[in-house]
Amino acid sequence: MKILEGIRVLDCSIAMAGPFAAQRMGDMGADVIKVEPPSGEWQRHASAGGATGNKINVSFLSLNRNKRSLAVDLKSPEGKALLIDMVREADVFLQNYRPGVAERLGVDYETLSAINPRLIYISMSGYGEDGPYRDFPGQDLLLQGMSGAMMSTGSEGAPPSAAGQYLVDAIAAYSAFEGALAALFHRERTGEGQLVQVNMLDAIATIQMQELSVFTVGGKPQARSAEPHAHSYIRAPYGVFATADGYITVAMASLGKLGELFEDDFFAGLEDERDSWTMRDEIFARVKKHLLNKGSEEWLAEMRARDIWAGPVYGYADLVNDPQIKHNGTFIEYDHPTEGRLKVPGFPIRFSRTPCGVERGAPLVGEHSRQIMKEAGLADDAIDALIESGVVRQHA
């Protein structure tokens, strides 16, 4: 038995943040029903990185495993009635519609909680359910730029730099996942469902708890300097450095140990917690110059022998072949009916008694429509009528 077995989730979300949160629940055993239009969620048809897969887009594959698909037209009275019937027996309802859409569809919290008071209703948005930005597009890069984080890295005068992943989407997804679990725990104690609201702006702001507190409480300005430090609030040396044959990272190394490593009197007498701030650019430049003299592996071996914090700079090809990654089982493999053998990131949370697993890959659009409607209590002739009318799509 998996830890969320017996929990039914209606996933009415699109793109990344909502589907990623629902997939986490599916990985833990919840019965996640992906409610999508008869044409399929748009992510099925919009590739990431130009990778389109075979019959199902790679983006969709990565965010929708361990789900069943119900393809239904919610704008039709029959489709809405079908969803309402399913809400009566659901535990979690997840949506990331633009503000106002849930109300227009008649699937807002007030409506659904009146039907099922035990329902956990997760509402995700870009900037919040109301306020001056409520109707702005909640896209990851836009939120990264607004978050302030881009101005914590790099050098003074250099352009701001975005993260190399959909950072805000991922953080919002984990916030929604955390909120769902907490609300389910509350319901176990009280029997009460509730509304859980998550927005991307608050998610990316609050994850910078340390940095923003240094600014608001400590009064330290967010000042980049001449050299490309990896963080404006961490002492030198801290960043990515070129070597004779590649790059390594160095983080907050002891200045005395660096002096011994480089056999450089420049570091003699420098104090970590004083000079690493006041001489940040000079120290960074000195380290940068020394590291060009040897290759990455040689430097890493010497630094680790001296307990100097340093590490490699990987591309994806390096990451998937790393011995610790292999030891951890970070990537999993499973078979998909149309895409063949898939190798993908697995489950970051491990339970000793209730392990995660892949029961099914991302569903074909409407693959489980008939099965789900039958579970909802519809008779065969009613199911046939909905499919024949086009309100519901059943994959052939």
C-alpha positions, 0 to 999 in steps of 0.5 A, spaced: 500 500 500 502 506 498 502 512 502 496 516 499 492 510 496 485 511 497 485 519 495 482 521 489 485 527 486 481 531 480 487 535 476 484 540 472 490 544 471 495 545 465 502 547 464 507 545 469 506 547 476 499 544 477 500 538 473 507 537 477 504 537 484 498 532 482 504 528 479 507 528 486 500 525 489 500 520 484 507 518 485 505 516 492 499 512 490 493 517 489 488 516 484 489 522 480 484 523 474 487 528 469 481 532 467 482 535 460 478 537 454 477 532 448 482 535 444 487 534 450 491 539 454 495 544 450 501 541 453 501 535 449 502 539 443 507 544 445 514 542 446 519 543 450 526 544 448 524 542 441 523 535 443 516 532 441 517 525 443 513 520 438 505 520 440 505 524 446 509 530 447 515 530 452 513 535 456 506 532 457 510 525 459 514 528 464 509 531 468 503 526 468 505 519 470 501 516 474 494 519 472 488 517 468 485 521 463 478 523 463 477 528 456 471 532 457 468 538 455 466 542 461 463 548 457 457 543 456 452 542 461 453 534 460 460 535 461 459 540 467 454 535 470 459 529 470 465 533 473 460 535 479 458 528 480 465 526 481 467 531 486 462 528 490 467 522 491 473 526 490 478 528 496 482 533 492 480 538 487 486 542 483 486 547 478 490 553 476 485 557 471 486 564 470 482 568 476 475 568 474 475 562 470 473 557 475 467 561 477 464 562 470 465 554 469 461 553 476 467 549 479 469 555 484 471 553 491 464 555 494 460 551 489 464 545 490 465 545 497 457 546 498 457 539 494 462 536 498 464 539 505 470 534 505 473 537 499 481 539 499 480 545 494 487 547 491 487 554 487 494 556 484 495 562 480 500 567 478 500 573 483 494 571 487 486 571 487 485 578 487 490 585 487 493 589 481 496 583 478 491 578 478 490 578 471 497 578 469 500 572 465 503 567 471 509 565 466 515 562 470 521 567 467 516 573 468 516 571 476 523 570 476 525 577 473 520 580 478 522 576 484 529 580 485 533 573 485 536 575 478 540 581 482 543 576 487 548 573 482 553 575 477 557 582 476 555 589 477 553 592 470 552 585 467 545 583 465 541 579 470 541 572 468 535 567 469 535 560 472 536 554 468 530 551 470 523 553 470 524 554 478 518 558 479 513 553 477 517 547 481 517 551 487 509 553 486 508 546 485 511 543 491 508 549 495 501 546 492 503 539 494 505 541 501 499 545 502 495 539 499 498 534 504 497 539 510 490 540 509 489 532 508 492 531 515 487 537 518 481 533 515 483 527 518 483 530 525 477 534 524 473 531 518 473 538 514 475 540 507 478 547 506 481 552 500 488 552 499 491 558 495 498 558 492 501 563 488 507 563 484 509 570 486 509 568 494 512 562 493 518 565 489 519 570 494 518 566 501 523 561 498 528 567 499 527 567 506 535 568 508 536 573 502 530 577 503 531 577 511 538 580 510 535 585 506 529 587 510 532 585 517 539 586 517 539 592 512 544 590 507 543 592 500 543 587 494 550 589 491 553 586 486 560 587 485 565 587 479 567 580 479 561 575 477 560 572 484 554 567 485 551 570 490 551 578 493 550 575 500 555 570 501 563 572 502 568 570 497 570 566 494 563 564 491 562 562 484 564 558 478 571 558 476 574 556 469 580 551 470 585 549 464 580 544 461 573 546 464 570 549 470 569 548 477 565 551 483 568 554 489 564 556 495 566 560 501 573 557 502 578 558 508 582 564 505 588 561 509 587 554 506 587 557 499 593 561 501 597 554 502 594 551 496 596 556 491 602 557 495 601 565 495 602 570 500 597 574 498 592 570 503 597 570 509 593 574 515 587 575 511 580 574 516 575 570 513 569 574 516 572 580 515 576 581 508 572 576 504 567 581 504 571 588 504 576 585 499 571 580 495 573 582 488 580 582 489 580 575 492 575 572 487 580 575 481 586 572 485 583 565 485 580 565 478 588 567 476 590 561 480 585 556 477 587 556 470 594 553 472 591 546 472 585 541 470 578 541 474 579 534 476 586 535 479 584 541 483 578 538 486 582 532 488 587 537 492 581 541 494 577 536 497 584 533 501 584 540 504 577 540 506 576 546 501 569 546 499 569 545 491 565 541 486 564 540 478 560 543 473 556 538 470 552 538 464 546 533 463 550 528 460 555 528 466 549 528 471 546 522 469 552 518 469 554 521 476 556 515 481 552 518 486 546 519 482 546 512 480 547 510 487 541 514 489 537 511 483 535 518 482 533 516 475 528 511 474 526 507 467 519 504 465 515 502 459 510 507 456 505 504 451 507 509 445 513 512 447 517 505 449 522 505 454 523 511 458 528 514 463 526 520 467 527 523 474 524 519 479 522 520 486 525 525 491 521 523 497 523 516 500 518 512 505 520 506 508 514 502 508 510 506 503 515 507 497 513 511 490 512 507 484 510 508 477 503 504 476 502 508 469 505 513 464 502 519 462 495 517 459 493 518 452 488 523 451 481 520 454 484 513 455 480 512 461 474 516 460 469 510 460 472 507 466 472 513 470 465 514 468 463 507 470 466 508 477 462 515 477 456 511 477 453 512 470 450 507 466 453 504 459 447 507 455 449 514 458 456 513 457 455 511 450 451 517 449 456 522 452 462 519 447 457 519 441 455 526 442 463 529 443 462 531 450 467 526 452 472 523 448 474 516 449 481 514 446 480 508 441 
